Amino acid sequence: MAKVILASASPRRAELLRIICEDFAIEPADMDESPFEGESAKDLVLRLAKQKAELVLTSHINSEQADDRVLVLGSDTLIECGGEVLGKPTDQGDFLDMMARLSGREHQVHTAVACLSKEHTSIELVSSTIEFADITPEQAHAYWLTEEPSDKAGGYAIQGLGAQFVKRINGSYSAVVGLPLYETKKMLETYK
Ligand SMILES: Cc1cn([C@H]2C[C@H](O)[C@@H](COP(=O)(O)OP(=O)(O)OP(=O)(O)O)O2)c(=O)[nH]c1=O
């Protein structure tokens, strides 16, 4: 059996992976997540998910106790709204701009998952559409004060207080939270 490693610092991803995988290690991949000039949101999440997994896989293959039987999962989540790509808010002002942009309209949540071993690479993109209710500046301000938004793509957590703004979701709930479980399970079954 291959040893599964989750290349992520996200507690949400670990919690989700625990649902479908009994035993895995966590090794966050620390890397620059800025986009290339002209890179689309979909291309960016796919690239970042793959690079996170690659970074951790390479460090295992090159380590003293090189272990060829590792399977590394990397993932990335970004929001796309009206042609803009939204990552995590950099500060309160950035967050309030994001909420004003998301208020009363639809946006896409793109999550990519990459599963890499020494011999194989598989990557999938899962895009979901979310419709947000109207959000008043007062509601946005109160939400910021809860501290939930700061480390979430698009500044909200569908699994938390952010759910109060979600009128409708069309897609994969687990992918919006950070790891598409149906696709990830299929990948693990193929490579384990
Ligand atoms: C939209 C949304 C995002 N998120 C989170 C999932 C991710 O943790 C985060 C997106 O940031 P990412 O950069 O994808 O991930 P991360 O920095 O948290 O972790 P790592 O790169 O080490 O894997 O936003 C939610 O928890 N709920 C939501 O509803």
The ligand as an SDF file (V2000), in Angstrom:
LIG
                    3D

 29 30  0  0  0  0  0  0  0  0999 V2000
  -14.7470   29.0490   -0.7240 C   0  0  0  0  0  0  0  0  0  0  0  0
  -14.1860   28.3830    0.5030 C   0  0  0  0  0  0  0  0  0  0  0  0
  -12.8300   28.2460    0.7020 C   0  0  0  0  0  0  0  0  0  0  0  0
  -12.3440   27.6540    1.8380 N   0  0  0  0  0  0  0  0  0  0  0  0
  -10.8960   27.5100    2.0820 C   0  0  0  0  0  0  0  0  0  0  0  0
  -10.2850   26.1920    1.5560 C   0  0  0  0  0  0  0  0  0  0  0  0
   -8.8210   26.5190    1.5150 C   0  0  0  0  0  0  0  0  0  0  0  0
   -8.2460   26.1990    2.8010 O   0  0  0  0  0  0  0  0  0  0  0  0
   -8.7720   28.0270    1.3090 C   0  0  0  0  0  0  0  0  0  0  0  0
   -8.2330   28.3470   -0.0610 C   0  0  0  0  0  0  0  0  0  0  0  0
   -6.8640   28.5290   -0.0060 O   0  0  0  0  0  0  0  0  0  0  0  0
   -5.7920   27.5950   -0.7130 P   0  0  0  0  0  0  0  0  0  0  0  0
   -4.6550   28.4880   -1.1080 O   0  0  0  0  0  0  0  0  0  0  0  0
   -6.4390   26.7610   -1.7790 O   0  0  0  0  0  0  0  0  0  0  0  0
   -5.3450   26.5880    0.4330 O   0  0  0  0  0  0  0  0  0  0  0  0
   -4.6240   26.8630    1.8250 P   0  0  0  0  0  0  0  0  0  0  0  0
   -3.6040   27.9690    1.7000 O   0  0  0  0  0  0  0  0  0  0  0  0
   -5.6720   27.0430    2.8930 O   0  0  0  0  0  0  0  0  0  0  0  0
   -3.9090   25.4920    2.1060 O   0  0  0  0  0  0  0  0  0  0  0  0
   -2.7690   24.7370    1.2090 P   0  0  0  0  0  0  0  0  0  0  0  0
   -2.3640   25.6610    0.0840 O   0  0  0  0  0  0  0  0  0  0  0  0
   -1.6380   24.4630    2.1530 O   0  0  0  0  0  0  0  0  0  0  0  0
   -3.4550   23.4850    0.7270 O   0  0  0  0  0  0  0  0  0  0  0  0
  -10.1310   28.4910    1.4210 O   0  0  0  0  0  0  0  0  0  0  0  0
  -13.2100   27.1620    2.8070 C   0  0  0  0  0  0  0  0  0  0  0  0
  -12.7660   26.6270    3.8340 O   0  0  0  0  0  0  0  0  0  0  0  0
  -14.5560   27.2810    2.6020 N   0  0  0  0  0  0  0  0  0  0  0  0
  -15.1100   27.8650    1.5100 C   0  0  0  0  0  0  0  0  0  0  0  0
  -16.3590   27.9380    1.3880 O   0  0  0  0  0  0  0  0  0  0  0  0
  1  2  1  0
  2  3  2  0
  2 28  1  0
  3  4  1  0
  4  5  1  0
  4 25  1  0
  5  6  1  0
  5 24  1  0
  6  7  1  0
  7  8  1  0
  7  9  1  0
  9 10  1  0
  9 24  1  0
 10 11  1  0
 11 12  1  0
 12 13  2  0
 12 14  1  0
 12 15  1  0
 15 16  1  0
 16 17  2  0
 16 18  1  0
 16 19  1  0
 19 20  1  0
 20 21  2  0
 20 22  1  0
 20 23  1  0
 25 26  2  0
 25 27  1  0
 27 28  1  0
 28 29  2  0
M  END
$$$$
